[in-house]
Every structure is written in structure tokens, then in C-alpha cells.
Amino acid sequence: MSSLNILTIPKYEKKLREKSNDLKIDLIATPEMQKFFKELAETMFAANGLGLAAPQVARQIRVIAVNVAGLAHIFINPHITKKSLFKDIVEEGCLSVPGRYGKVKRPKKITMEYLDKTGQWHKQKFTGLTNRVIQHEIDHLDGLLFIDKLIK
């Protein structure tokens, strides 16, 4: 079981603030990419994380791993198509911002389109903790950190 190195601020703040590029669909099935998906999930679990985005391990591709009820789900090129008007405020932390926590306001429900690790297209609604983790991880793909959204 290999573990990838998680980038943290302040040392890697510049790298963590870069926008990620869509993963080309023909690369999803490659052995190298399948290995990366597995390593991303393993690294998330090893760090006791609820989610981990590729940019957090120095890969500028739109891929996130999310812990859903103890199972790793890989979301490729995730795109939120709908957000609820209702929001909630919950304390968040981040593996790339160790030791810092704060309250962040996010939509209570999202609809997201994405590819899975077999290249299949999905459109799905998310609520609760999974919804929040997905939004947090997509922020990483856009070069945003939760500390940018803290409620004062």
C-alpha cells in the first residue's frame, strides 16, 4: 500500500492554488491512471481524510476521492450543475491546511455530473456530509482552499 505525499500550506500554497485540467477520457482506463486512483484513495484513508483531490498530491487533474460510508468513490471531471438555495454552515478542516478549522457556508444539496473510474458518465444528487466533502474537494480543483471561504 503506497501513500502519496499530501501538499500542505504554507510551503505548497502556490501549487495548491493552481486550477486543474480535465482528465482526458482516453487516459482513464490506462494502468497508470487506475493505479493513481487507487493510490489517491489509499492516501485519503491513511490520512483519515473524508476526501482528497488530485492537486493535493501534486497532480493538476480534475479527480477527487471521497470517503462515502467507508468506501472510496473516485469522481473524474466532476461538475456541479445545480446547487440548492438552502445553505448550511458547518466546521471544516483540510489535510492540506493542518491544524486549522473554521465554519464554511455551502449549499445543502447539489447535482453533479462526473465520470467514474471505468469512464461511465453519471448525474447524481448529493446531500449531507458527502455533498459537503464533494464541494470542498471541487474547490481544490479550482485552486480554492476552505480558508478562503471562512465565515468571520
DABEL-V415805 format. One record per backbone hydrogen bond with DSSP energy under -1.0 kcal/mol. CO is the residue of the C=O (numbers start at 1). NH is the residue of the N-H. If there is no record, write none. Layout:
co=CO nh=NH
co=CO nh=NH
//
This chain:
co=8 nh=12
co=10 nh=13
co=12 nh=16
co=13 nh=17
co=15 nh=18
co=21 nh=62
co=24 nh=27
co=25 nh=28
co=27 nh=30
co=30 nh=34
co=31 nh=35
co=32 nh=36
co=33 nh=37
co=34 nh=38
co=35 nh=39
co=36 nh=40
co=37 nh=41
co=38 nh=42
co=39 nh=43
co=40 nh=44
co=41 nh=45
co=42 nh=46
co=43 nh=47
co=44 nh=49
co=45 nh=48
co=50 nh=67
co=52 nh=65
co=53 nh=56
co=54 nh=57
co=54 nh=59
co=55 nh=58
co=56 nh=7
co=59 nh=61
co=60 nh=21
co=61 nh=63
co=62 nh=77
co=63 nh=54
co=64 nh=75
co=65 nh=52
co=66 nh=73
co=68 nh=71
co=71 nh=68
co=73 nh=66
co=75 nh=64
co=76 nh=115
co=79 nh=113
co=82 nh=111
co=86 nh=108
co=88 nh=106
co=90 nh=104
co=92 nh=102
co=94 nh=97
co=96 nh=9
co=97 nh=100
co=102 nh=92
co=103 nh=151
co=104 nh=90
co=106 nh=88
co=109 nh=84
co=110 nh=126
co=111 nh=81
co=111 nh=82
co=112 nh=124
co=113 nh=79
co=114 nh=122
co=115 nh=76
co=116 nh=119
co=120 nh=116
co=122 nh=114
co=124 nh=112
co=126 nh=110
co=127 nh=131
co=128 nh=132
co=129 nh=133
co=130 nh=134
co=131 nh=135
co=132 nh=136
co=133 nh=137
co=134 nh=138
co=135 nh=139
co=136 nh=140
co=137 nh=141
co=138 nh=142
co=139 nh=144
co=140 nh=143
co=141 nh=20
co=145 nh=148
co=146 nh=149
//
